[in-house]
Amino acid sequence: MLLLRFSKHWMRLLSKLADSGVSTIAERVLAGEELSKREACALMEEGDLYLLGFLADELRRRQVGDLVSFVVNRQINYTNACVAGCKFCAFYRPPRSGEAYTLSVEEVVEKASQAAREGATELHIVGAHNPELPFEYYESMLRELRRRFPELHLKAFTATEIAFFSRNFGMSIREVLLRLKEAGLRSMPGGGAEILDEELRRQLCPGKASAREWLRVMRTAHELGIKSNATMLFGHVESLRHRVEHMLKLRELQKETRGFMSFIPLVYHPEHTPLKRSMPELMRTSAVDVLRTIAVARILLGESFRNIRAYWVMLGKKLAQVALHYGANDLDGTVVEERVAHAAGAETEQFATREELVALIREAGRVPVQRSTDYRIIQRWD
């Protein structure tokens, strides 16, 4: 009986797919075949949202099953003093501004100590392009954290920060990464990718690493055994084609290095940003657009990215729950004290307890698991 109902369901879906003009693409998706740029653009632009969700959820089920993961972590933003001047950022301040700050190594350690007491397994450490900090600051920070909290996984510094260190201190990217790895760096977050399109980056973040440099940093990190995540900031001035091209670049690098642990679509929050001031009509993208993008990410990235993250800090917890039915299989973590998105007007909470994340996942009909940074299961709630 169940098989009969399933078959009828498929017949109705295929009928709707035929009507939508993407039936052949959907059949290729379900056959496990890799999509081209043209096919992915067609899905992004023409695919029915429900059908995209069905395809993405089916692939999620095949690739990772019903487990939905999260990590107990803490974010630490060690400085907001920055010379990059990105138009989409409300977090940074000019280095000599009265609102600029830099945490001392001991202040970073104190935040880490609180995280350790609360059972965290990961520190997520990112900052800004601060030309007034010596390289020894970053090395000392990592060494002291490793010495005091050897059980904490140190995930730190975006690829754009690494590129900035390389330019600012006259070192190669490889040398920067090797020195940081020796000091205690274990993995890297995926930030700074924004949209991997050179023309858009010249428009939005000309003072930051180019798309080519971002990819080169990640390739070098992976070659050195430093795994990372990958992000995409969407919902600002980019086109749907830009999103597809961004994901394809990540897919190609992942084939080469296998160093990305997850893909994290980040929703742009426009309030208080220079881009919003220059474009007052710019609004936050819709929930439908968010779900469509997450679904296409699962479909397009395929087996190369087994973990697609619904970052609840930017989505909100309820939309993140829905995203678990559109291809996502990870909710990020407990976070604590997120500053970047909230500086740009995010109205979501800045913290989630382990119990709350477990409940959110269960309510969505999935099996919650606490994971390590590299996706090893620490605990599960069946």
C-alpha positions in Angstrom: 0.0 0.0 0.0 2.8 2.4 0.9 4.6 1.6 -2.3 1.4 2.3 -4.3 0.9 5.6 -2.5 4.6 6.5 -3.2 4.3 5.7 -6.9 1.1 7.8 -7.3 2.9 10.6 -5.5 5.7 10.4 -8.0 3.3 10.4 -10.9 1.7 13.6 -9.7 5.1 15.2 -9.2 6.4 14.1 -12.6 3.3 15.5 -14.2 3.9 18.8 -12.5 7.5 18.7 -13.5 6.6 18.2 -17.1 4.3 21.3 -16.8 7.1 23.3 -15.3 9.5 22.7 -18.2 12.2 21.2 -15.9 11.2 17.5 -16.0 14.4 16.3 -17.7 16.5 18.2 -15.2 14.6 16.7 -12.3 15.0 13.2 -13.8 18.8 13.8 -14.0 18.8 15.0 -10.4 17.0 11.9 -9.2 19.4 9.7 -11.2 22.3 11.3 -9.3 23.8 13.1 -12.3 25.7 16.3 -12.0 23.9 19.4 -13.3 25.4 22.0 -15.7 25.3 25.8 -15.1 22.4 26.1 -17.6 20.4 23.4 -15.8 21.1 24.9 -12.4 20.0 28.4 -13.6 16.8 26.9 -15.0 16.0 25.3 -11.6 16.8 28.5 -9.8 14.7 30.7 -12.1 11.9 28.4 -13.1 11.7 25.5 -10.6 8.5 25.2 -8.6 9.4 25.8 -4.9 7.6 22.7 -3.6 9.3 20.5 -6.3 12.7 21.9 -5.6 12.1 21.1 -1.9 11.1 17.6 -2.7 14.1 17.0 -4.9 16.5 18.5 -2.3 15.0 16.6 0.5 15.2 13.4 -1.4 18.9 14.0 -2.1 19.4 14.9 1.6 17.8 11.7 2.7 20.0 9.6 0.3 23.2 11.4 1.2 23.0 11.9 5.0 19.8 10.3 6.2 17.6 11.9 8.8 20.3 13.1 11.2 20.4 16.8 11.7 23.6 18.1 13.4 24.7 21.0 15.5 27.9 22.0 17.4 28.2 23.5 20.8 30.4 26.5 20.0 31.1 30.1 20.7 31.9 32.9 18.4 34.6 35.4 19.3 35.0 38.6 17.2 38.5 39.7 18.3 38.3 43.1 16.5 36.0 45.3 14.4 38.8 47.7 13.3 39.0 47.3 9.6 40.3 49.0 6.5 38.5 46.8 3.9 35.4 49.1 3.8 32.9 46.5 2.5 29.6 48.1 1.5 27.6 45.2 2.8 29.1 45.3 6.3 27.7 47.1 9.4 30.1 45.5 11.8 33.4 47.2 10.9 34.7 50.5 12.2 37.7 52.5 10.9 40.8 51.6 13.1 41.0 55.0 14.8 37.2 55.3 15.3 35.9 55.7 18.8 33.7 52.7 18.2 36.6 50.4 17.1 37.7 47.7 19.5 40.3 45.0 19.8 40.3 42.3 22.4 43.5 41.5 24.2 44.7 37.9 24.2 43.6 37.6 27.8 40.1 38.9 27.0 39.8 36.3 24.2 41.0 33.6 26.7 38.3 34.7 29.2 35.5 34.3 26.5 37.0 30.9 25.7 37.0 30.0 29.4 33.3 30.7 29.6 32.7 28.6 26.5 34.6 25.7 28.0 32.6 25.9 31.2 29.4 25.7 29.2 30.6 22.5 27.4 31.6 24.0 24.0 33.8 21.9 21.7 34.5 24.7 19.2 35.7 28.3 19.1 34.8 30.2 16.0 37.2 33.2 15.9 37.0 35.9 13.2 37.7 39.6 13.1 38.5 42.2 10.6 41.4 43.7 8.5 43.1 45.6 11.3 46.5 46.9 10.1 47.6 47.9 13.7 47.9 44.3 15.0 51.2 42.5 14.7 51.2 38.9 13.4 52.4 37.8 16.8 49.0 38.8 18.2 47.3 36.0 16.2 50.0 33.4 17.0 49.9 34.3 20.7 46.1 34.1 20.7 46.1 30.6 19.2 49.0 29.3 21.4 47.4 30.5 24.6 44.0 29.1 23.7 45.6 25.7 22.7 47.6 25.7 26.0 44.7 26.6 28.2 41.9 24.6 26.4 43.4 21.7 24.4 40.0 20.2 24.2 38.6 23.1 22.2 38.8 23.0 18.4 40.2 26.3 17.1 38.4 27.3 13.9 39.7 30.7 13.0 40.3 33.4 10.4 38.4 33.7 7.1 40.2 33.3 3.8 40.1 37.0 3.3 41.7 37.6 6.7 44.5 35.2 5.7 45.0 37.1 2.4 45.1 40.3 4.4 47.8 38.9 6.7 49.8 37.8 3.7 49.8 41.3 2.2 50.1 43.1 5.5 53.1 41.1 6.8 54.8 40.4 3.5 54.4 36.6 3.8 53.1 34.0 1.3 49.7 32.6 2.0 51.4 29.2 2.6 53.7 30.7 5.2 50.9 32.5 7.0 48.8 29.3 7.2 51.8 27.1 8.3 52.6 29.5 11.1 49.0 29.7 12.3 48.7 25.9 12.1 51.8 25.5 14.2 50.3 27.9 16.7 47.1 25.9 17.0 44.8 26.6 14.0 42.8 23.4 13.2 40.2 24.6 10.6 38.8 27.7 9.0 35.4 29.1 8.7 34.0 29.8 5.3 33.4 33.6 5.5 34.7 36.2 3.2 33.5 34.4 0.1 30.4 36.7 -0.3 29.8 36.2 -4.1 32.8 34.8 -6.0 32.5 37.2 -8.9 35.3 39.6 -9.6 33.0 42.4 -11.0 30.7 42.2 -8.0 33.6 42.2 -5.6 35.0 45.3 -7.1 31.7 46.9 -6.6 31.0 45.6 -3.0 34.3 44.9 -1.4 37.2 46.3 -3.4 39.5 46.4 -0.4 39.2 42.7 0.3 40.6 39.6 -1.4 39.4 38.9 -4.9 37.4 35.7 -5.8 40.6 34.2 -7.2 42.5 35.0 -4.0 39.8 33.5 -1.8 39.8 30.3 -3.8 43.7 30.2 -3.7 43.7 30.6 0.1 41.2 27.7 0.5 43.1 25.5 -1.9 46.4 26.1 0.0 44.7 25.5 3.4 43.3 22.2 2.2 46.7 21.2 0.8 48.1 21.8 4.2 45.5 19.6 5.9 43.4 22.6 7.2 39.8 21.9 6.4 37.2 24.7 6.1 33.7 25.6 5.4 32.4 27.6 2.4 29.8 30.4 2.5 27.8 32.5 0.1 26.3 35.9 1.0 23.1 36.3 -1.0 20.1 38.5 -1.3 21.7 41.9 -2.1 22.6 43.0 -5.6 23.7 39.7 -7.1 21.7 37.8 -9.7 20.5 34.2 -9.5 23.1 33.4 -12.1 25.8 34.8 -9.8 24.6 32.4 -7.1 24.9 29.4 -9.4 28.3 30.4 -10.7 29.5 30.8 -7.1 28.3 27.3 -6.1 29.9 25.8 -9.3 33.3 27.3 -8.3 33.0 25.8 -4.9 32.0 22.4 -6.5 35.1 22.4 -8.7 37.5 23.2 -5.9 35.9 20.6 -3.7 36.5 18.0 -6.4 40.1 19.0 -6.4 40.8 19.2 -2.6 37.9 17.5 -0.7 38.7 20.1 2.0 35.3 21.7 2.5 33.2 20.4 5.4 30.0 22.2 4.7 28.3 24.9 2.6 26.6 27.7 4.4 24.2 30.1 2.5 24.2 33.4 4.4 21.2 35.7 4.1 22.2 39.4 3.6 20.8 41.7 6.3 20.9 45.2 4.8 20.1 47.5 7.7 22.8 50.0 8.9 25.1 49.0 5.9 26.7 51.4 3.4 25.0 49.5 0.7 21.5 50.2 2.2 22.3 53.9 2.6 23.2 54.1 -1.1 20.2 51.9 -2.1 17.4 52.7 0.3 15.0 50.5 -1.6 17.1 47.4 -0.9 15.2 45.0 1.3 16.0 41.7 2.9 15.2 38.8 0.6 12.1 36.6 1.1 11.7 33.3 2.9 10.8 31.7 -0.5 14.0 32.9 -2.0 16.0 31.5 1.0 14.4 28.1 0.7 14.9 28.1 -3.1 18.6 28.9 -2.7 19.2 26.2 -0.1 17.3 23.6 -2.2 19.3 24.4 -5.3 22.5 24.3 -3.2 21.7 20.7 -2.2 20.8 19.8 -5.8 23.7 21.5 -7.5 26.5 20.6 -5.0 25.4 17.0 -4.8 27.7 14.5 -3.1 30.6 16.9 -3.1 29.0 18.8 -0.2 27.2 16.4 2.1 26.5 19.1 4.7 24.3 22.0 3.9 23.8 24.4 6.8 20.7 26.4 7.8 22.4 29.1 9.8 19.7 30.0 12.2 21.3 33.2 13.3 20.6 34.7 9.9 17.5 32.8 9.0 15.7 32.8 12.3 15.0 29.5 14.1 11.6 28.9 12.5 12.8 29.4 8.9 15.8 27.2 9.7 13.5 24.5 10.8 11.6 24.7 7.4 15.0 24.7 5.6 15.5 21.2 7.0 12.9 20.1 4.5 14.6 21.9 1.7 18.0 20.1 1.7 19.7 21.4 4.9 21.0 18.9 7.5 22.8 21.2 9.9 21.7 24.1 12.2 25.2 25.4 13.0 25.5 25.7 16.7 24.8 27.4 20.0 26.9 30.4 18.7 26.8 32.8 21.7 27.3 36.6 21.1 27.1 36.8 17.3 27.9 40.4 16.3 28.2 40.6 12.5 24.7 39.9 11.4 23.2 41.7 14.4 25.1 44.8 13.6 23.3 44.7 10.2 19.9 44.5 11.8 19.3 40.8 12.4 16.5 40.5 14.9 17.2 36.8 15.7 18.5 35.7 19.0 22.3 35.6 19.6 22.3 32.3 21.5 20.7 28.9 21.5 20.9 26.2 24.1 21.7 22.6 23.3 18.2 21.6 24.5 16.6 24.2 22.3 18.4 23.0 19.2 17.4 19.4 20.0 13.8 20.5 20.3 13.9 22.4 17.0 15.3 19.4 15.2 12.8 17.0 16.7 9.9 19.3 15.9 11.0 19.2 12.3 10.8 15.4 12.3 14.5 14.8 12.2 17.0 13.0 14.6 19.2 15.5 16.5 22.9 14.9 16.9 25.6 16.9 18.5 28.7 16.9 16.3 32.3 17.9 16.4 33.6 20.6 14.0 34.5 17.9 11.5 31.1 16.2 11.7 32.0 13.3 14.0 28.9 12.5 16.1 29.4 13.2 19.8 25.8 12.5 21.0 22.5 11.6 19.4 18.9 11.8 20.5 16.9 9.1 18.8 
